[in-house]
Amino acid sequence: MGKLVVLSVVVAVLALLIGERFYALRNTALGFRELTQNHLPNCELIKGLEIGAEDITVIEYRLAVISTGLKYPGMPRLSDAPGKIYVLNLASGKDPTELHIKGDFDAASFGPHGISVYTDEDGSRYLFVVNHPHDNSQVEIFQYIEEENTLVHMKTIKHELLHNVNDIVAVGVENFYATNDHYFTNEYLKLPEMLFSLPWCNVVYYSPEAVREVAGGFFGANGINISPDRKHLYVSDLMNHQIVVLIIQKDNVLSRVKEVAVGSLCDNIEVESKTGDLWMGCHPNGVKFFLRDPNDPPGSEVIRIQNIHSDEPVVTQVYSDNGSVLIGSSVATPYRGKLLIGSVYQKALMCDLE
Ligand SMILES: *[C@@H]1O[C@H](CO)[C@@H](O)[C@H](O)[C@H]1NC(C)=O
């Protein structure tokens, strides 16, 4: 009888603890947040993009490169269609064009996630793509031949430190920084990682000579990008609702400079080359994003940070929508007077900015 009482007490305490943790996680995921519409003028859906536009990066203000068809480990698939990379050239007046992939590459299992472009001193361009074929994490490096609308596959990079890669920023022909958005790779341990708010995510530096963790302490490290002078990195500490500014030290080690609160779960970060402003596609309500109820869809939010290195960075909500126009925004970038907004698995939007 005594044993049964002890057992009941233990079970009750555990149930309370887990209940408390779920409640705390709901708060952390901004599950109570309601959104007011904050639309921009002349928004239109970008033609041909129907299976997400998880990441977008603009090259020299001329071309926008777009990754579609994310296959994220542990997340239900909305489409089994192979992922694709598109290029949008607004000056041409044409819809986005698919880039043809050449070389020894399994295009059928392509599931592109974060992307980054590196331009070499000789003008050659390399597109780095986080890929999740068969629920793995790996990084593909392609050479981008603009005249031929082609990506030539150069290399696949796999490494035990690149285990849950979300986003990437290229800093050399074969060098990059990447974020891991979970610590555990086992799907059953990812929920406890969230429930107990374990800030165990990191940033990894990769070069062919050395691979190592260069920053840690993130609770869901997500988007990553670099300042125009290439001295600072910006990382979205998603579940802590902040953008972390890091300075690149000797040997590519990073040290934290500061954090800027954004009040949302920000995904990819784009940096406007002319101004140094940061633009983020964010998830205003992580619980809705997780549940994906078609009758109560997750919304979209675009946040900009100006003067991030000053004592008073300016954080502005530039766009928000309750999910009736765009579901689950993951990236936003200014481009030729427009704002391009991509989403994890739905559509992409283009609005007037100026
Ligand atoms: C979103 O807001 C619009 C009004 O702007 C409203 O008509 C619509 O029902 C709302 N949708 C959702 C899913 O809340």
The ligand as an SDF file (V2000), in Angstrom:
LIG
                    3D

 14 14  0  0  0  0  0  0  0  0999 V2000
   -7.5750   37.2630  -41.5470 C   0  0  0  0  0  0  0  0  0  0  0  0
   -8.0060   38.5930  -41.5390 O   0  0  0  0  0  0  0  0  0  0  0  0
   -8.9860   38.8820  -42.5310 C   0  0  0  0  0  0  0  0  0  0  0  0
   -9.2600   40.3640  -42.4540 C   0  0  0  0  0  0  0  0  0  0  0  0
   -8.1220   41.0670  -42.8830 O   0  0  0  0  0  0  0  0  0  0  0  0
  -10.2230   38.0490  -42.2900 C   0  0  0  0  0  0  0  0  0  0  0  0
  -11.1800   38.2870  -43.2960 O   0  0  0  0  0  0  0  0  0  0  0  0
   -9.8560   36.5800  -42.2730 C   0  0  0  0  0  0  0  0  0  0  0  0
  -10.9620   35.7960  -41.9150 O   0  0  0  0  0  0  0  0  0  0  0  0
   -8.7240   36.3140  -41.2830 C   0  0  0  0  0  0  0  0  0  0  0  0
   -8.2820   34.9500  -41.4640 N   0  0  0  0  0  0  0  0  0  0  0  0
   -7.9070   34.1750  -40.4610 C   0  0  0  0  0  0  0  0  0  0  0  0
   -7.4830   32.8140  -40.8210 C   0  0  0  0  0  0  0  0  0  0  0  0
   -7.9560   34.5560  -39.3070 O   0  0  0  0  0  0  0  0  0  0  0  0
  1  2  1  0
  1 10  1  0
  2  3  1  0
  3  4  1  0
  3  6  1  0
  4  5  1  0
  6  7  1  0
  6  8  1  0
  8  9  1  0
  8 10  1  0
 10 11  1  0
 11 12  1  0
 12 13  1  0
 12 14  2  0
M  END
$$$$
